Structures are given as structure tokens and as C-alpha cells.
Amino acid sequence: MVQQTWTAVDDYFDGLLVEEDKALVAAAADSEAAGLPAHQVAPNQGKLLNLLARIRGARRILEIGTLGGYSTIWLARALPAGGRLVTLEVDERCADVAAANIARAGLDAVVEVRRGHALDLLPGLAGEAPFDLVFIDADKPSNPAYLRWAIELTRAGSIIIGDNVVRDGAVVEVDSPDPRVQGVRRFTGLIAEHPRLTATALQTVGGKGYDGLILALGSRLTRGTGGAPASSTRRHRRHRRRRRHRNQ
């Protein structure tokens, strides 16, 4: 009953607010027909990615994990004239389906599907950085490594998004034997500790079930403590206490 309600609410809002055109519908259908995992974002989540890229004014977007290109199309449609999106995919079958879907959407001139292991491809993107938005939606055990490269390839004001971080609530299980859960937990911890990132996480429910995402914003190291991670704020407070003690 709960899942039925979530799906019905998604359908209601999607019908009013989400413009899923023929290219997007075909991309989802062809991905399913090709036997790809049903891991693509929901239509309302694709629209959210599109809006975030537009709000940021992103001209360069990096996607780690293409699957069938559904989220790629949403993101690429947010690009202004002269914008570019690079998406990385290790599975040849997924890359083939994605390339066809992207071409049908008329976006093959602005989207490049690069094939191979993301951790092998990411170092080669240094000359194309900085990226304004990075969407991480690939194998979760590698999320910590993907995050390090995302930070390296972005700048102050860039957005980093990590998908599927709630794992049906398993993210709270400290001793989970699932490497995907542990990858997400390490990913989240690294974001929390990094002095250049300020972030939040959202739980989501809907037609795709129960999950969530992390949204992080890159900041300059010289920022005030108001938007700093808790660990950075604690270090700042300890420093002030030591300084007051020395001056007494």
C-alpha cells in the first residue's frame, strides 16, 4: 500500500510538472528492451538534475555512470549554447544503448560517451576541467575514489551530486556487510570532513522506491565557518579557545 501511494504521488506530480518527451520515453523503453538494469533516475529526479544544472548555469558537466543515457539527456538539455557533457561508462552494451538514445535526442554534438573504467578515464579529464556539475551514479564501492576526482576536477561553486545513497535505509548500518553501503558511508564521511565542501542529503520515496541523494557545493578554503562542515567548525572553535587561553 505504501509503495502504491508513493507511485501515485509521483504520477500526479509528473503529470503536471515533468515534461518527459518522446526521446526520454524511448530512452527508458530501449534501455529496458536491451536488458539494462532498471537503475536510471525517475522522471522527476531527472527534472531535478536538469533544474540544478540550469540554476548553476553549468557549461561543463561530468557524469560518472551513463547506463542507458536517460539522466544524460536530462542533464545535457540544461546546457547553454557551447556547453558540453562528458559521461563515463564501463559497460559496452550500456554505452551502445546510451549513444543511440543520445543521438535520437539530438544531443550527440554536445555529449561524449567515453568507454572504460571511470578511474582510468578520470585522470585524462584534467585538461578539460573545471566542471560545473558532477553527477556520480555508478558502482557504490568506488564512490570515495570518484569523490576525490570530482573535487579535483571542479572549483568553488561547482555542484557534486551522489545518487542512491540511502540504500533502503541500510546506510545507517555501521557493520553492514554490503560493500555498496560501506562505499556510500565512506563517501558521506569524506564529504563531511572536506574543508572545501558543504552538503546535505535528502531521502526520497516514489515510483523507484526508497532511496536518496547527496548534494554538495564546492567552496573556497577561505570561506567563513557558517557554511563549513561540522568538523571544520569544531577545529575553528578549538583554535579560538586556545588563542583566548594564551591571551589571558
Solvent accessible surface area in square Angstrom, and as a share of the most:
residue,aa,sasa,rsa
1,M,180,0.80
2,V,93,0.53
3,Q,75,0.33
4,Q,124,0.55
5,T,68,0.40
6,W,67,0.24
7,T,50,0.29
8,A,60,0.46
9,V,72,0.41
10,D,16,0.09
11,D,88,0.46
12,Y,129,0.49
13,F,97,0.41
14,D,27,0.14
15,G,69,0.66
16,L,120,0.60
17,L,108,0.54
18,V,21,0.12
19,E,114,0.51
20,E,63,0.28
21,D,62,0.32
22,K,183,0.77
23,A,14,0.11
24,L,0,0.00
25,V,79,0.46
26,A,27,0.21
27,A,0,0.00
28,A,26,0.20
29,A,52,0.40
30,D,58,0.30
31,S,6,0.04
32,E,139,0.62
33,A,92,0.71
34,A,35,0.27
35,G,49,0.47
36,L,12,0.06
37,P,60,0.38
38,A,78,0.61
39,H,123,0.55
40,Q,42,0.19
41,V,8,0.05
42,A,6,0.05
43,P,37,0.23
44,N,50,0.26
45,Q,43,0.19
46,G,0,0.00
47,K,33,0.14
48,L,64,0.32
49,L,4,0.02
50,N,8,0.04
51,L,71,0.35
52,L,27,0.14
53,A,0,0.00
54,R,137,0.50
55,I,141,0.72
56,R,65,0.24
57,G,43,0.42
58,A,1,0.01
59,R,113,0.41
60,R,79,0.29
61,I,0,0.00
62,L,0,0.00
63,E,0,0.00
64,I,1,0.00
65,G,13,0.12
66,T,2,0.01
67,L,32,0.16
68,G,2,0.02
69,G,0,0.00
70,Y,7,0.03
71,S,9,0.06
72,T,0,0.00
73,I,0,0.00
74,W,11,0.04
75,L,0,0.00
76,A,4,0.03
77,R,88,0.32
78,A,12,0.09
79,L,25,0.12
80,P,56,0.35
81,A,97,0.76
82,G,71,0.68
83,G,5,0.05
84,R,87,0.32
85,L,0,0.00
86,V,0,0.00
87,T,0,0.00
88,L,3,0.01
89,E,16,0.07
90,V,81,0.47
91,D,58,0.30
92,E,101,0.45
93,R,124,0.45
94,C,8,0.05
95,A,0,0.00
96,D,77,0.40
97,V,23,0.13
98,A,0,0.00
99,A,39,0.30
100,A,60,0.47
101,N,1,0.01
102,I,4,0.02
103,A,50,0.39
104,R,116,0.42
105,A,21,0.16
106,G,57,0.55
107,L,22,0.11
108,D,87,0.45
109,A,102,0.79
110,V,47,0.27
111,V,13,0.07
112,E,66,0.30
113,V,31,0.18
114,R,51,0.19
115,R,97,0.35
116,G,24,0.23
117,H,118,0.53
118,A,11,0.09
119,L,73,0.36
120,D,107,0.55
121,L,44,0.22
122,L,0,0.00
123,P,62,0.39
124,G,58,0.56
125,L,0,0.00
126,A,62,0.48
127,G,78,0.75
128,E,48,0.22
129,A,33,0.25
130,P,39,0.25
131,F,3,0.01
132,D,2,0.01
133,L,0,0.00
134,V,0,0.00
135,F,2,0.01
136,I,1,0.00
137,D,29,0.15
138,A,26,0.20
139,D,74,0.38
140,K,15,0.07
141,P,54,0.34
142,S,24,0.15
143,N,0,0.00
144,P,9,0.06
145,A,28,0.22
146,Y,11,0.04
147,L,1,0.01
148,R,138,0.51
149,W,70,0.25
150,A,0,0.00
151,I,18,0.09
152,E,119,0.53
153,L,2,0.01
154,T,14,0.08
155,R,100,0.37
156,A,33,0.26
157,G,26,0.25
158,S,1,0.01
159,I,18,0.09
160,I,2,0.01
161,I,2,0.01
162,G,0,0.00
163,D,13,0.07
164,N,36,0.18
165,V,6,0.03
166,V,11,0.06
167,R,50,0.18
168,D,109,0.56
169,G,22,0.21
170,A,22,0.17
171,V,35,0.20
172,V,115,0.66
173,E,89,0.40
174,V,101,0.58
175,D,131,0.68
176,S,11,0.07
177,P,130,0.82
178,D,36,0.18
179,P,82,0.51
180,R,118,0.43
181,V,3,0.01
182,Q,43,0.19
183,G,0,0.00
184,V,0,0.00
185,R,75,0.27
186,R,123,0.45
187,F,1,0.00
188,T,52,0.30
189,G,29,0.28
190,L,55,0.27
191,I,8,0.04
192,A,55,0.43
193,E,104,0.47
194,H,50,0.22
195,P,55,0.35
196,R,52,0.19
197,L,2,0.01
198,T,43,0.25
199,A,50,0.39
200,T,75,0.44
201,A,61,0.47
202,L,91,0.45
203,Q,130,0.58
204,T,35,0.20
205,V,77,0.44
206,G,5,0.05
207,G,40,0.39
208,K,94,0.40
209,G,18,0.17
210,Y,66,0.25
211,D,30,0.16
212,G,2,0.02
213,L,13,0.06
214,I,6,0.03
215,L,48,0.24
216,A,0,0.00
217,L,79,0.40
218,G,4,0.04
219,S,17,0.11
220,R,170,0.62
221,L,124,0.62
222,T,124,0.72
223,R,59,0.22
224,G,53,0.51
225,T,53,0.31
226,G,86,0.83
227,G,36,0.34
228,A,20,0.15
229,P,14,0.09
230,A,66,0.51
231,S,17,0.11
232,S,24,0.16
233,T,23,0.14
234,R,125,0.46
235,R,111,0.40
236,H,73,0.32
237,R,122,0.45
238,R,104,0.38
239,H,81,0.36
240,R,95,0.35
241,R,127,0.46
242,R,127,0.46
243,R,114,0.41
244,R,129,0.47
245,H,137,0.61
246,R,159,0.58
247,N,119,0.61
248,Q,178,0.79
